Amino acid sequence: MRPHKTKQFFFVLLKLSIVLGAFYFIYLKLAHNNQLSFSSFIAFLNKNALFSLKSIVFLLILTCFNWFFEILKWQNLISTLKTISFNQALKQTLGSLTASIITPNRIGEYGAKAMYFTPNLRKRVMLVNLIGNLQQMSITSIFGVIGLFFFINKYQLETHYFRLLIILVVGLIATGLFIFGLEKYNIKGFSIQKLKTFVQHFPKHQLFIGFTLSLARYLIFSFQFYYLFQIFHIELNYFNSMLGITSMYLLTSIIPSIFILDVVVKGSVAVYLFAFLGVNQLVILSIITIMWIFNFVLPSLIGSYFVLQFKIPKTET
C-alpha cells in the first residue's frame, strides 16, 4: 500500500508542478516583458475605447472557433486509432497545451497527448499528433511563402531578401525530401520508413478533413489579427495586412523557441515586418500580446483544470 500511495503522491505533485509552472511562466511573460511592459500595455488599452466589451466578446468567439476546429481535428485524426468523444478530445487538446507550455516549440505536447492512451497506442498517438502539426505547418508555409513573396515585391526590399525567400522555400522542400529519404534512420524507436508507411496507410478522408480544419484555423486566427488592426484604427486594407500577417506566421514558425517566448519571437518579427507598413511598435506589440492571451493563455488556463483531473489510463487486457 505504501509504494502505491507514494506513487500517487508524486503523481499529484507532478500535476501541480506542471500547472504552477504554466502559471508562473505566464506571469513572467506578462509582468517582465522586455519588449512591452505590462503598465504600458494596460495604458495602451485604456486609451483605446474601441477595445470594448463587444470587441472582447467577438475575439473570444473567434478564439473558441479556433480551438473548436483544433479539437475537432484531433478527434478526427485520432479516430484512426481509437474513437473518442468531443469532450475527451477537448481534455486531451487543452491539457496537453498546458503541459507543453514550457517546452521548446511545444514538443511536450507529443508526450502529454500520448499519456491519455494505453502504452500499446502511445507511439502511434505521437505519430498522429505529428501528422496534425505537419498539416497546420503546411498551411502556414503555403500562405506564408506566397505572402512573403508579395511582401518583398510590394515593398521593394533589397535583393538579398529574395535570396532569403528562395533559400527558405528550397530549404523546406529539401528538408522534407531528405528526411523521407532516410529510410533506415531511427529516432528513439521511430524509423523514417515506419513513419512513411504510417502516413501512406493513413485514411485519405481523415487527412483531407485534417487539412480542411487546419485551413479553417489559419483563416480564423489571421482574421483575428486583422480585426485587432481595425479596432486600433490601423489604416491597412485586408490584402496588405495579410501580407504582413502571413509572412510573420511563416517566419516565426520556423524559428525554434520555448513556447513562453513565442510571443517575444512573434513580437520581434512583427515589429520588423509591420514597420514597412507604417504600424507603430507599441500597437503591434500590444496586438501580439492580445493574440497570445486569447489564443494561448486562456486555453492553457482551462487546460490546467484537465491536467489536475488527469488519470493514467489502465492497460487494456
C-alpha angles and dihedrals in degrees: 000000000000096000089049093051091046090052091049091049093052091045091054089046090052092052091049090049091053093050095043090046091053092048092048094051091048089051091050092051094050099038100036106035111148091199098048125014117220091237091054090048093052091044090052092052092048091054091054107069090179088073087087137152090273091054092048092049092049091049089050090051090052090048091051091052091046092056093035089063091044090052091047090050092053092046089050097047098043091050086081087071104025134356112240133176124249089252091055091047088051092053093046095047099047094035092054090046090058093044092051098047095103098040125096111268089349090285089150088072090078095059094038094055092044090057090066089068136061118272094255091062102040100093092050091045089057090051091051089050089050090054091052092050092046090053091054091045090051092055090047091049095048095050092037097054091047092046094046091049092054091041092056092044097045096048093039097233118186123281094259090066089060087051089051090053092049091048090048094052094043090045093053092049094043093048091053093048092045094051094047089046093061096084095163096043116115130199111192095318096327114109121196089231091057090048091051091048091048092052093044092054094042109117109264092216091059091046091052092050090047092053091046092052091045089054091048090052092049093051091049100051093039089052089047088058091049091048089057088055088057093048092055095044097250103167099220125124120231095260096052091043091052092051089061096038096050092044091050094051091048095050095044092047092060095046111090112231143154106262094242088056091050090096090052092051092047090046094054094046093043093050090053096046099042092047085076088056093049097249115154116246094232091052096050094045090050091050091049090051092049091049090050093049095048100041103034114011097050095044091046091051089054089045090056088070090055090048090056090047094048119125125185108248117244117249111263114238 
